[in-house]
Structures are given as structure tokens and as C-alpha cells.
């Protein structure tokens, strides 16, 4: 691994980190808030609509059906087409699907809405990871991804507080749980519009980088990619059959089963065990 970095390289790394990492952090906060908002909405939604725990649980699970089916194809689109346009599309469509969830009245409508949210949001996270590989060298990539992952606990705090406040609303005769979907669905719509103007697909297109910095990061990324292909250039099917990929996938699957169960059921458990008013559950969750 190369450790010698020119002055242009040091400046490029700092400028890229300051421009991109805070923005993708906020994007992922919005993403996770929208994914988990149904857990707080359910504090009133199931009672208002007559849903059982089985109906709610199935609706939560259906989200991941759409998510898994379209996750990999979307990541390939980010690599081969445009991360900026694809991520903007994702945010706008999942925002619309989230707002649509506010209109559900039956179990079938709830299932359809959650499936649409999953399809719309699919490939956002892997797309961001692919996007970071366009801008950060291997030596810097782990730190960039760690910064992105910090959005998960941050979104838990932000989402809990926002949902706790919105649950207490009953504005214009509309229940607070419906306002959760409306207000939190507007955020990715705004984020999607900003994304199309703010992000840059590749370093060579970055007019916000001085030429020497742009050339440095472009050369570094191209050199790393060429070095990897000399070792082995995997096709998609070869990659997913690789033993290491399979083992990591299995491990990640079981880790996510526990994590997602916690995300979608903890507010309900806290409510049933504590008897706290709905508006206070969010603050208790923090």
C-alpha cells in the first residue's frame, strides 16, 4: 500500500471528505428514519385500523422482499450509469411511497405500501457504498464507511424524537401516526432534489476540485482498480458464488434479523411494558 501522499493528495482527501461525507451521512439518516418510522406509527396505527401483530409483522417483512429483489441491480446501475441520478431517484420515489403509506386503511393497502417503500429504497445503501469507492482510496475507505454507519444511531435518536412529537398531533382531523409518514416522506423528496445538483458522479467531473487534486484522486482510483483486475476480474455470478461472499452474506443475514427485529418491535414492547403515552415512547426509546 502506498503511503507517500503529495500535497495535492492531502488537499484532495480533505476537500472530498468535507464535501461528500456530511451529505451522505444526512442522506442515510433520512433513509433509516423513513425505514423505521412504521415502528412508531404502529403505536396507534394498528389500534386505529384493527391490525393484529401478525398483520403488522407481515407488512414489516414485505418491505424486505422488495428491498432484496432490487438491491443488487440498483447497485450495478450506480456503477455503470450515474450515482447522482439513481440516488436522487431512490430518495424521491421512496419519499412518495412513504407519504402513500399515510393513506392506508386496510391490511392489503398496508402490505402494498410497504412493498413499494422497499422497492423504492432498494440499492440506496449499496449504491452509497459503491459511490464511496469512486471517491475514496482503499486506505481511506473504511473511515468513510464508518462515518456513514454512524448515521444509524443518529437516525435512531432523531427518528425517535420526531416520531414522539408527531404522534401527539391531530391536525386537521388527521391522526398523528399518519403525519409521521407525511412529514418524514417529504424529507427524502427534498433530499432527492438537492442530490441531483450537489453530488458529482466521478472525480474527473468535479469542478469543485482544483485540477491537480482532481487528477490525483482520479489516478489513485484508476491505479487501484487496475491492480485489482490484475489479481482477478470477477463476473457477477462468480462473485456471488465465492465462498467468502457466501459466508459473509450468511453472517450478515443473521445479524440483520436481530437488528431489524429490534428496530421494528422495540417501541411496541416499550409501550406494552411501560404503559407510557404514545408521545413519550419516542423520548423513552432515546
VENGIQUI-V263943 format. One record per pair of residues at least 12 apart in sequence whose ideal C-beta (glycine too) atoms are under 10 Angstrom apart, sorted by the first residue. I is the first residue (numbers start at 1). J is the second residue. D is the distance in Angstrom with one decimal. If there is no record, write none. Layout:
i & j & d
I & J & D
I & J & D
This chain:
i & j & d
1 & 137 & 9.1
1 & 138 & 7.3
1 & 139 & 6.0
1 & 224 & 9.8
2 & 137 & 8.6
2 & 138 & 9.8
2 & 139 & 7.9
2 & 220 & 8.3
2 & 223 & 8.7
2 & 224 & 9.5
3 & 139 & 8.2
5 & 137 & 9.5
5 & 139 & 9.2
5 & 216 & 8.7
5 & 220 & 9.2
6 & 212 & 8.5
6 & 213 & 9.7
6 & 216 & 6.6
7 & 212 & 8.7
7 & 213 & 9.6
7 & 216 & 9.5
8 & 209 & 9.8
8 & 210 & 7.8
8 & 211 & 9.3
8 & 212 & 4.2
8 & 213 & 5.2
8 & 214 & 9.2
8 & 215 & 7.7
8 & 216 & 4.7
8 & 217 & 9.0
9 & 137 & 9.1
9 & 212 & 9.3
9 & 213 & 7.8
9 & 216 & 5.0
9 & 217 & 7.7
9 & 219 & 9.7
9 & 220 & 7.4
10 & 213 & 9.3
10 & 216 & 9.4
11 & 209 & 9.0
11 & 210 & 7.6
11 & 212 & 8.3
11 & 213 & 5.5
11 & 216 & 8.6
12 & 135 & 9.6
12 & 137 & 10.0
12 & 203 & 8.3
12 & 206 & 9.5
12 & 209 & 6.5
12 & 210 & 8.3
12 & 212 & 8.1
12 & 213 & 3.6
12 & 214 & 7.5
12 & 215 & 9.0
12 & 216 & 5.2
12 & 217 & 4.9
12 & 218 & 9.6
12 & 220 & 8.6
13 & 135 & 9.6
13 & 136 & 8.2
13 & 137 & 8.0
13 & 139 & 9.4
13 & 140 & 6.3
13 & 213 & 8.8
13 & 216 & 9.0
13 & 217 & 7.8
13 & 220 & 9.5
14 & 213 & 9.4
15 & 206 & 9.2
15 & 208 & 7.8
15 & 209 & 6.3
15 & 210 & 8.4
15 & 213 & 6.4
15 & 214 & 10.0
15 & 217 & 9.4
16 & 135 & 5.4
16 & 136 & 7.2
16 & 140 & 8.8
16 & 144 & 9.0
16 & 200 & 9.9
16 & 203 & 7.9
16 & 206 & 8.3
16 & 208 & 9.5
16 & 209 & 7.5
16 & 213 & 8.2
16 & 214 & 10.0
16 & 217 & 6.7
17 & 135 & 8.9
17 & 136 & 8.1
17 & 140 & 7.9
17 & 143 & 8.4
17 & 144 & 7.2
17 & 147 & 8.2
19 & 135 & 9.2
19 & 198 & 8.7
19 & 199 & 9.4
19 & 200 & 8.8
19 & 206 & 8.7
19 & 208 & 6.7
19 & 209 & 8.8
20 & 131 & 8.4
20 & 132 & 7.8
20 & 134 & 9.8
20 & 135 & 6.1
20 & 136 & 8.5
20 & 144 & 8.1
20 & 147 & 9.7
20 & 198 & 9.3
20 & 199 & 7.7
20 & 200 & 8.7
20 & 206 & 9.9
21 & 132 & 8.8
21 & 135 & 9.5
21 & 136 & 9.1
21 & 143 & 9.0
21 & 144 & 6.2
21 & 147 & 5.0
21 & 148 & 7.5
21 & 150 & 9.8
22 & 147 & 8.7
23 & 191 & 9.2
23 & 194 & 8.3
23 & 195 & 8.1
23 & 198 & 6.3
23 & 199 & 7.3
24 & 87 & 8.9
24 & 128 & 5.6
24 & 129 & 9.9
24 & 131 & 7.5
24 & 132 & 7.4
24 & 135 & 9.9
24 & 144 & 8.5
24 & 147 & 8.2
24 & 148 & 5.8
24 & 151 & 8.2
24 & 195 & 9.6
24 & 199 & 8.6
25 & 128 & 10.0
25 & 147 & 6.3
25 & 148 & 6.3
25 & 149 & 9.5
25 & 150 & 6.9
25 & 151 & 5.1
25 & 154 & 7.7
25 & 155 & 9.8
26 & 151 & 7.7
26 & 154 & 9.3
26 & 155 & 9.9
26 & 187 & 9.6
26 & 191 & 7.4
26 & 194 & 9.4
27 & 87 & 7.4
27 & 90 & 9.6
27 & 91 & 7.2
27 & 124 & 8.0
27 & 128 & 7.2
27 & 148 & 9.0
27 & 151 & 8.1
27 & 188 & 8.4
27 & 191 & 5.9
27 & 192 & 9.3
27 & 194 & 9.2
27 & 195 & 7.2
27 & 198 & 10.0
27 & 199 & 9.3
28 & 124 & 8.1
28 & 125 & 7.4
28 & 128 & 6.7
28 & 147 & 9.8
28 & 148 & 5.8
28 & 149 & 8.2
28 & 150 & 8.9
28 & 151 & 3.8
28 & 152 & 7.6
28 & 154 & 8.8
28 & 155 & 7.2
29 & 150 & 9.4
29 & 151 & 4.6
29 & 152 & 8.6
29 & 153 & 9.9
29 & 154 & 5.5
29 & 155 & 4.4
29 & 156 & 9.6
29 & 157 & 9.5
29 & 158 & 6.2
29 & 159 & 8.4
29 & 187 & 9.2
29 & 191 & 9.8
30 & 91 & 7.5
30 & 94 & 9.4
30 & 95 & 8.8
30 & 124 & 9.9
30 & 151 & 8.9
30 & 155 & 7.8
30 & 158 & 9.1
30 & 159 & 9.6
30 & 184 & 8.1
30 & 187 & 5.0
30 & 188 & 5.4
30 & 190 & 8.9
30 & 191 & 5.5
30 & 192 & 9.7
31 & 90 & 8.7
31 & 91 & 7.9
31 & 94 & 7.8
31 & 121 & 6.7
31 & 124 & 5.6
31 & 125 & 7.3
31 & 128 & 8.8
31 & 151 & 7.9
31 & 152 & 9.8
31 & 155 & 7.7
31 & 187 & 9.8
31 & 188 & 7.4
31 & 191 & 9.0
32 & 125 & 9.4
32 & 151 & 6.4
32 & 152 & 5.9
32 & 153 & 9.4
32 & 154 & 8.5
32 & 155 & 3.6
32 & 156 & 7.5
32 & 158 & 8.9
32 & 159 & 7.1
32 & 263 & 8.6
33 & 98 & 9.8
33 & 151 & 9.6
33 & 154 & 9.5
33 & 155 & 5.0
33 & 156 & 8.7
33 & 157 & 10.0
33 & 158 & 6.1
33 & 159 & 4.0
33 & 160 & 9.3
33 & 162 & 7.2
33 & 163 & 8.5
33 & 180 & 9.7
33 & 184 & 5.9
33 & 187 & 7.4
33 & 188 & 9.2
34 & 91 & 9.3
34 & 94 & 6.4
34 & 95 & 7.5
34 & 97 & 9.1
34 & 98 & 5.2
34 & 101 & 9.6
34 & 117 & 7.5
34 & 120 & 9.8
34 & 121 & 7.4
34 & 155 & 9.1
34 & 159 & 8.5
34 & 180 & 9.8
34 & 181 & 8.7
34 & 184 & 5.5
34 & 185 & 7.0
34 & 187 & 7.4
34 & 188 & 6.2
35 & 60 & 10.0
35 & 63 & 7.5
35 & 64 & 10.0
35 & 67 & 9.0
35 & 94 & 8.8
35 & 98 & 9.3
35 & 117 & 7.7
35 & 118 & 8.9
35 & 121 & 6.7
35 & 124 & 9.4
35 & 125 & 9.9
35 & 155 & 8.6
35 & 159 & 9.1
35 & 260 & 9.0
35 & 263 & 7.7
35 & 264 & 9.1
36 & 60 & 9.8
36 & 152 & 9.9
36 & 155 & 7.4
36 & 156 & 7.6
36 & 159 & 5.8
36 & 160 & 9.0
36 & 163 & 8.8
36 & 184 & 9.8
36 & 260 & 9.0
36 & 262 & 10.0
36 & 263 & 5.0
36 & 264 & 6.9
36 & 266 & 9.7
36 & 267 & 9.0
37 & 98 & 7.4
37 & 101 & 8.6
37 & 117 & 9.8
37 & 159 & 6.4
37 & 162 & 8.4
37 & 163 & 6.2
37 & 166 & 9.0
37 & 177 & 9.2
37 & 180 & 5.2
37 & 181 & 6.6
37 & 183 & 9.3
37 & 184 & 5.1
37 & 185 & 8.7
38 & 56 & 8.1
38 & 59 & 7.5
38 & 60 & 6.6
38 & 63 & 8.2
38 & 98 & 9.2
38 & 101 & 7.3
38 & 110 & 9.0
38 & 113 & 9.4
38 & 114 & 7.3
38 & 117 & 8.6
38 & 163 & 9.9
38 & 177 & 9.1
38 & 180 & 8.4
38 & 181 & 8.1
38 & 263 & 9.6
38 & 264 & 7.0
38 & 267 & 9.7
39 & 56 & 9.3
39 & 60 & 8.0
39 & 159 & 8.8
39 & 160 & 9.5
39 & 163 & 8.3
39 & 260 & 10.0
39 & 262 & 9.5
39 & 263 & 6.2
39 & 264 & 4.7
39 & 265 & 7.0
39 & 266 & 7.1
39 & 267 & 4.9
39 & 268 & 7.2
39 & 281 & 9.8
39 & 285 & 9.1
40 & 159 & 7.3
40 & 160 & 7.2
40 & 162 & 8.7
40 & 163 & 3.5
40 & 164 & 7.3
40 & 166 & 8.2
40 & 167 & 6.6
40 & 176 & 9.6
40 & 177 & 7.7
40 & 180 & 6.3
40 & 184 & 9.7
40 & 266 & 9.9
40 & 267 & 5.3
40 & 268 & 9.4
40 & 271 & 9.8
40 & 278 & 8.3
40 & 281 & 7.0
40 & 282 & 6.2
40 & 285 & 8.1
41 & 56 & 9.9
41 & 101 & 8.1
41 & 102 & 8.7
41 & 163 & 7.4
41 & 166 & 8.8
41 & 167 & 7.9
41 & 175 & 9.2
41 & 176 & 8.5
41 & 177 & 4.0
41 & 178 & 7.8
41 & 179 & 9.2
41 & 180 & 4.8
41 & 181 & 6.5
41 & 184 & 9.4
41 & 267 & 9.2
41 & 278 & 9.9
42 & 56 & 5.6
42 & 57 & 9.9
42 & 59 & 9.2
42 & 60 & 8.7
42 & 177 & 7.6
42 & 264 & 8.1
42 & 265 & 8.9
42 & 267 & 7.1
42 & 268 & 6.0
42 & 271 & 9.1
43 & 163 & 8.5
43 & 164 & 9.5
43 & 167 & 6.4
43 & 176 & 9.2
43 & 177 & 7.1
43 & 180 & 9.8
43 & 267 & 6.0
43 & 268 & 6.9
43 & 270 & 9.2
43 & 271 & 5.5
43 & 272 & 10.0
43 & 276 & 9.8
43 & 277 & 9.5
43 & 278 & 4.5
43 & 279 & 9.2
43 & 281 & 5.9
43 & 282 & 9.0
44 & 167 & 6.6
44 & 175 & 6.2
44 & 176 & 6.7
44 & 177 & 4.5
44 & 178 & 9.1
44 & 180 & 9.4
44 & 271 & 9.8
44 & 278 & 5.9
45 & 59 & 9.8
45 & 101 & 9.4
45 & 102 & 9.9
45 & 104 & 8.3
45 & 110 & 8.3
45 & 175 & 8.1
45 & 176 & 9.9
45 & 177 & 4.7
45 & 178 & 8.2
45 & 180 & 9.0
45 & 181 & 9.3
46 & 59 & 9.8
46 & 110 & 9.5
46 & 177 & 9.4
46 & 268 & 8.5
47 & 177 & 9.4
47 & 278 & 9.7
48 & 105 & 9.3
48 & 175 & 6.2
48 & 177 & 7.2
48 & 178 & 9.0
49 & 104 & 7.3
49 & 105 & 6.4
49 & 106 & 7.5
49 & 107 & 7.9
49 & 109 & 9.3
49 & 110 & 7.6
49 & 175 & 9.9
49 & 177 & 9.5
50 & 105 & 9.9
50 & 106 & 9.3
50 & 107 & 8.7
51 & 104 & 9.7
51 & 106 & 9.3
51 & 107 & 6.3
51 & 110 & 7.1
52 & 107 & 8.8
53 & 265 & 9.0
53 & 268 & 8.0
54 & 107 & 9.5
55 & 106 & 9.6
55 & 107 & 4.8
55 & 108 & 9.9
55 & 110 & 7.1
55 & 111 & 8.4
56 & 107 & 9.1
56 & 110 & 8.1
56 & 114 & 9.9
56 & 264 & 8.4
56 & 265 & 9.1
56 & 268 & 8.1
57 & 261 & 9.5
57 & 264 & 8.0
57 & 265 & 8.2
58 & 107 & 8.2
58 & 110 & 8.9
58 & 111 & 6.8
58 & 114 & 8.9
59 & 101 & 9.5
59 & 104 & 9.0
59 & 107 & 7.5
59 & 108 & 10.0
59 & 109 & 9.8
59 & 110 & 4.7
59 & 111 & 5.4
59 & 112 & 9.4
59 & 113 & 8.0
59 & 114 & 4.7
59 & 115 & 8.8
59 & 264 & 9.7
60 & 110 & 9.8
60 & 114 & 6.9
60 & 260 & 8.1
60 & 261 & 9.2
60 & 263 & 9.1
60 & 264 & 4.8
60 & 265 & 8.5
61 & 111 & 9.6
61 & 114 & 8.5
61 & 118 & 9.6
61 & 260 & 9.1
61 & 264 & 9.0
62 & 110 & 8.8
62 & 111 & 5.3
62 & 112 & 8.6
62 & 113 & 9.3
62 & 114 & 5.0
62 & 115 & 5.0
62 & 116 & 9.7
62 & 117 & 9.3
62 & 118 & 7.0
63 & 111 & 9.6
63 & 113 & 9.4
63 & 114 & 4.5
63 & 115 & 7.0
63 & 116 & 9.2
63 & 117 & 5.8
63 & 118 & 4.0
63 & 119 & 9.1
63 & 121 & 8.2
63 & 122 & 9.8
63 & 260 & 9.3
63 & 264 & 9.1
64 & 114 & 9.2
64 & 115 & 9.7
64 & 118 & 6.1
64 & 122 & 9.5
64 & 256 & 8.9
64 & 260 & 7.6
65 & 111 & 9.9
65 & 114 & 9.1
65 & 115 & 6.5
65 & 118 & 6.4
65 & 119 & 8.8
66 & 97 & 9.7
66 & 114 & 8.1
66 & 115 & 4.8
66 & 116 & 7.1
66 & 117 & 7.6
66 & 118 & 3.2
66 & 119 & 3.7
66 & 120 & 7.9
66 & 121 & 8.3
66 & 122 & 6.2
67 & 115 & 9.3
67 & 117 & 8.6
67 & 118 & 4.0
67 & 119 & 7.4
67 & 120 & 9.3
67 & 121 & 6.3
67 & 122 & 4.7
67 & 123 & 8.6
67 & 124 & 9.2
67 & 125 & 9.4
68 & 118 & 8.1
68 & 122 & 7.5
69 & 115 & 9.9
69 & 118 & 8.4
69 & 119 & 7.4
69 & 122 & 7.1
70 & 90 & 9.9
70 & 118 & 8.1
70 & 119 & 5.6
70 & 120 & 8.8
70 & 121 & 9.0
70 & 122 & 3.7
70 & 123 & 6.1
71 & 118 & 9.5
71 & 121 & 9.3
71 & 122 & 4.8
71 & 123 & 5.1
71 & 124 & 8.8
71 & 125 & 8.0
71 & 126 & 5.8
71 & 127 & 9.0
72 & 122 & 8.9
72 & 123 & 7.5
72 & 126 & 7.3
72 & 236 & 7.9
72 & 239 & 9.9
72 & 240 & 8.2
73 & 122 & 8.3
73 & 123 & 7.1
74 & 86 & 6.7
74 & 87 & 9.4
74 & 89 & 9.3
74 & 90 & 7.3
74 & 119 & 9.8
74 & 121 & 9.5
74 & 122 & 5.6
74 & 123 & 2.2
74 & 124 & 7.7
74 & 125 & 9.8
74 & 126 & 7.1
74 & 127 & 5.9
74 & 130 & 9.5
75 & 122 & 9.3
75 & 123 & 5.2
75 & 124 & 9.6
75 & 125 & 8.9
75 & 126 & 4.0
75 & 127 & 5.5
75 & 128 & 9.5
75 & 129 & 7.7
75 & 130 & 5.4
75 & 131 & 9.7
76 & 123 & 8.6
76 & 126 & 9.4
76 & 127 & 9.6
76 & 130 & 8.6
76 & 236 & 7.6
77 & 89 & 9.3
77 & 90 & 10.0
77 & 123 & 7.2
77 & 127 & 7.8
77 & 130 & 9.5
78 & 90 & 9.6
78 & 123 & 7.0
78 & 124 & 9.6
78 & 126 & 7.7
78 & 127 & 4.2
78 & 128 & 8.4
78 & 129 & 9.0
78 & 130 & 4.7
78 & 131 & 6.2
78 & 133 & 9.9
78 & 134 & 9.0
78 & 201 & 9.1
79 & 126 & 9.9
79 & 127 & 8.8
79 & 130 & 5.4
79 & 131 & 9.0
79 & 133 & 8.6
79 & 134 & 8.5
80 & 130 & 10.0
81 & 201 & 8.8
82 & 196 & 9.6
82 & 199 & 9.3
82 & 201 & 5.3
82 & 202 & 9.4
83 & 127 & 6.3
83 & 128 & 8.3
83 & 130 & 6.9
83 & 131 & 4.3
83 & 132 & 9.6
83 & 134 & 7.0
83 & 135 & 9.8
83 & 195 & 9.3
83 & 199 & 6.7
83 & 200 & 8.9
83 & 201 & 5.4
83 & 202 & 8.7
84 & 131 & 8.6
84 & 195 & 6.5
84 & 196 & 6.2
84 & 197 & 8.8
84 & 198 & 8.3
84 & 199 & 4.2
84 & 200 & 6.8
84 & 201 & 5.2
84 & 202 & 9.7
84 & 205 & 9.3
85 & 195 & 8.8
85 & 196 & 6.7
85 & 199 & 9.2
85 & 201 & 8.2
86 & 123 & 7.5
86 & 124 & 9.2
86 & 127 & 6.2
86 & 130 & 9.8
86 & 131 & 9.2
86 & 195 & 9.7
86 & 201 & 9.7
87 & 123 & 8.8
87 & 124 & 6.8
87 & 127 & 5.7
87 & 128 & 7.2
87 & 131 & 7.2
87 & 191 & 9.2
87 & 192 & 7.8
87 & 195 & 5.5
87 & 196 & 8.8
87 & 199 & 7.0
88 & 188 & 9.7
88 & 191 & 8.3
88 & 192 & 4.5
88 & 193 & 7.3
88 & 194 & 8.4
88 & 195 & 4.2
88 & 196 & 4.3
88 & 197 & 9.0
88 & 198 & 9.5
88 & 199 & 8.0
89 & 120 & 8.8
89 & 123 & 9.9
89 & 192 & 7.3
89 & 195 & 9.3
89 & 196 & 9.0
90 & 120 & 6.5
90 & 121 & 6.4
90 & 122 & 7.8
90 & 123 & 6.7
90 & 124 & 4.9
90 & 125 & 9.9
90 & 127 & 7.0
90 & 128 & 9.8
90 & 188 & 8.3
90 & 191 & 9.9
90 & 192 & 7.5
90 & 195 & 9.1
91 & 120 & 8.8
91 & 121 & 8.7
91 & 124 & 7.6
91 & 187 & 8.8
91 & 188 & 4.1
91 & 189 & 7.3
91 & 190 & 8.7
91 & 191 & 5.0
91 & 192 & 3.5
91 & 193 & 8.5
91 & 194 & 9.0
91 & 195 & 6.3
91 & 196 & 9.5
92 & 120 & 8.6
92 & 188 & 6.9
92 & 189 & 5.7
92 & 190 & 9.5
92 & 191 & 8.6
92 & 192 & 3.8
92 & 193 & 7.5
92 & 195 & 8.9
92 & 196 & 9.1
93 & 116 & 8.3
93 & 117 & 9.2
93 & 119 & 8.2
93 & 120 & 4.0
93 & 121 & 8.3
93 & 188 & 8.8
93 & 189 & 9.5
93 & 192 & 8.3
94 & 116 & 8.4
94 & 117 & 5.8
94 & 118 & 8.8
94 & 119 & 8.7
94 & 120 & 3.8
94 & 121 & 4.3
94 & 122 & 9.0
94 & 124 & 7.6
94 & 185 & 8.1
94 & 188 & 5.7
94 & 189 & 9.3
94 & 192 & 8.8
95 & 117 & 9.6
95 & 120 & 8.2
95 & 121 & 9.8
95 & 184 & 8.6
95 & 185 & 4.8
95 & 186 & 6.7
95 & 187 & 7.1
95 & 188 & 3.7
95 & 189 & 4.0
95 & 190 & 8.2
95 & 191 & 7.9
95 & 192 & 6.7
96 & 116 & 8.6
96 & 117 & 9.6
96 & 120 & 7.5
96 & 185 & 7.1
96 & 186 & 10.0
96 & 188 & 8.8
96 & 189 & 7.2
96 & 192 & 9.8
97 & 112 & 9.7
97 & 113 & 6.6
97 & 114 & 8.6
97 & 115 & 8.9
97 & 116 & 4.2
97 & 117 & 4.4
97 & 118 & 8.6
97 & 119 & 7.9
97 & 120 & 4.7
97 & 121 & 8.0
97 & 181 & 9.5
97 & 185 & 7.7
97 & 188 & 9.6
98 & 113 & 8.4
98 & 114 & 10.0
98 & 116 & 9.1
98 & 117 & 6.0
98 & 120 & 8.5
98 & 121 & 9.1
98 & 180 & 9.2
98 & 181 & 5.4
98 & 182 & 8.3
98 & 183 & 9.7
98 & 184 & 6.3
98 & 185 & 3.4
98 & 186 & 8.8
98 & 187 & 8.9
98 & 188 & 7.2
98 & 189 & 9.2
99 & 113 & 9.6
99 & 178 & 9.8
99 & 181 & 6.1
99 & 182 & 5.6
99 & 183 & 9.2
99 & 184 & 8.9
99 & 185 & 3.7
99 & 186 & 7.2
99 & 188 & 9.7
99 & 189 & 8.2
100 & 112 & 8.8
100 & 113 & 5.4
100 & 116 & 6.8
100 & 117 & 8.4
100 & 120 & 10.0
100 & 181 & 8.0
100 & 182 & 9.9
100 & 185 & 8.0
101 & 113 & 4.2
101 & 114 & 7.1
101 & 116 & 8.4
101 & 117 & 6.8
101 & 177 & 9.9
101 & 178 & 8.6
101 & 180 & 9.1
101 & 181 & 4.6
101 & 182 & 9.1
101 & 184 & 9.9
101 & 185 & 7.6
102 & 174 & 8.1
102 & 175 & 9.2
102 & 177 & 8.3
102 & 178 & 4.2
102 & 179 & 7.5
102 & 180 & 7.8
102 & 181 & 3.8
102 & 182 & 4.9
102 & 183 & 9.3
102 & 184 & 9.7
102 & 185 & 7.3
103 & 178 & 7.8
103 & 181 & 8.5
103 & 182 & 9.4
104 & 178 & 8.9
104 & 181 & 8.9
113 & 181 & 8.7
117 & 181 & 9.6
117 & 185 & 9.3
120 & 188 & 9.2
121 & 188 & 8.9
124 & 188 & 9.5
125 & 148 & 8.7
125 & 149 & 9.9
128 & 144 & 9.9
128 & 145 & 9.0
128 & 148 & 6.4
128 & 151 & 9.9
129 & 141 & 9.1
129 & 144 & 9.4
129 & 145 & 6.7
129 & 148 & 7.9
131 & 199 & 7.8
131 & 200 & 10.0
131 & 201 & 8.3
131 & 202 & 9.9
132 & 144 & 5.1
132 & 145 & 6.5
132 & 147 & 9.5
132 & 148 & 7.2
133 & 145 & 9.7
133 & 221 & 7.8
133 & 224 & 9.0
133 & 225 & 8.8
134 & 200 & 9.1
134 & 201 & 7.2
134 & 202 & 5.8
134 & 203 & 7.0
134 & 204 & 10.0
134 & 217 & 9.3
134 & 218 & 9.8
134 & 221 & 6.7
135 & 200 & 8.7
135 & 201 & 9.9
135 & 202 & 8.5
135 & 203 & 6.4
135 & 206 & 8.8
135 & 217 & 7.0
135 & 221 & 7.7
136 & 217 & 8.7
136 & 220 & 9.5
136 & 221 & 8.5
137 & 217 & 7.8
137 & 220 & 5.2
137 & 221 & 6.9
137 & 223 & 9.2
137 & 224 & 6.4
138 & 220 & 9.2
138 & 221 & 9.4
138 & 224 & 5.8
138 & 227 & 9.5
138 & 228 & 9.0
139 & 220 & 9.3
139 & 224 & 9.3
140 & 220 & 9.6
141 & 224 & 9.7
152 & 259 & 9.0
152 & 263 & 9.5
155 & 263 & 10.0
156 & 262 & 9.9
156 & 263 & 8.1
156 & 266 & 9.7
156 & 285 & 7.6
156 & 286 & 7.7
157 & 282 & 9.7
157 & 285 & 8.8
157 & 286 & 5.4
158 & 286 & 9.3
159 & 180 & 9.3
159 & 184 & 7.8
159 & 263 & 9.7
159 & 282 & 8.0
159 & 285 & 8.8
159 & 286 & 9.5
160 & 266 & 9.8
160 & 267 & 8.1
160 & 281 & 8.1
160 & 282 & 4.2
160 & 283 & 7.1
160 & 284 & 8.4
160 & 285 & 4.3
160 & 286 & 4.8
161 & 282 & 5.7
161 & 283 & 6.8
161 & 285 & 8.9
161 & 286 & 6.3
162 & 180 & 7.8
162 & 183 & 7.5
162 & 184 & 6.9
162 & 187 & 9.5
162 & 282 & 7.5
163 & 176 & 8.9
163 & 177 & 8.8
163 & 179 & 9.8
163 & 180 & 5.5
163 & 183 & 9.6
163 & 184 & 8.0
163 & 267 & 8.1
163 & 278 & 9.2
163 & 279 & 9.2
163 & 281 & 8.2
163 & 282 & 4.8
163 & 283 & 10.0
163 & 285 & 8.6
164 & 176 & 9.7
164 & 180 & 9.9
164 & 267 & 9.5
164 & 277 & 9.5
164 & 278 & 7.9
164 & 279 & 5.3
164 & 280 & 6.6
164 & 281 & 6.3
164 & 282 & 2.4
164 & 283 & 5.3
164 & 284 & 8.4
164 & 285 & 7.8
164 & 286 & 8.4
165 & 179 & 9.6
165 & 180 & 9.6
165 & 183 & 9.6
165 & 279 & 7.1
165 & 282 & 7.3
165 & 283 & 9.1
166 & 178 & 9.2
166 & 179 & 4.9
166 & 180 & 4.7
166 & 181 & 9.3
166 & 182 & 8.9
166 & 183 & 6.1
166 & 184 & 8.0
166 & 279 & 8.8
166 & 282 & 8.7
167 & 179 & 8.3
167 & 180 & 7.0
167 & 267 & 9.9
167 & 277 & 8.7
167 & 278 & 4.6
167 & 279 & 5.1
167 & 280 & 9.2
167 & 281 & 7.6
167 & 282 & 7.1
168 & 277 & 8.1
168 & 278 & 7.3
168 & 279 & 3.9
168 & 280 & 9.1
168 & 282 & 9.6
169 & 183 & 9.1
169 & 279 & 9.2
176 & 278 & 7.6
176 & 279 & 8.0
177 & 278 & 8.4
202 & 214 & 9.7
202 & 217 & 9.7
202 & 218 & 7.7
202 & 221 & 8.7
203 & 215 & 8.6
203 & 216 & 8.8
203 & 217 & 4.6
203 & 218 & 4.6
203 & 219 & 9.3
203 & 220 & 9.0
203 & 221 & 6.8
203 & 222 & 9.5
204 & 217 & 9.1
204 & 218 & 5.1
204 & 221 & 9.7
204 & 222 & 9.6
205 & 218 & 9.8
206 & 218 & 9.0
266 & 281 & 9.4
266 & 285 & 6.6
267 & 281 & 5.4
267 & 282 & 7.7
267 & 284 & 8.8
267 & 285 & 6.0
268 & 281 & 8.9
270 & 282 & 9.6
270 & 284 & 5.8
270 & 285 & 6.3
271 & 284 & 9.0
271 & 285 & 10.0
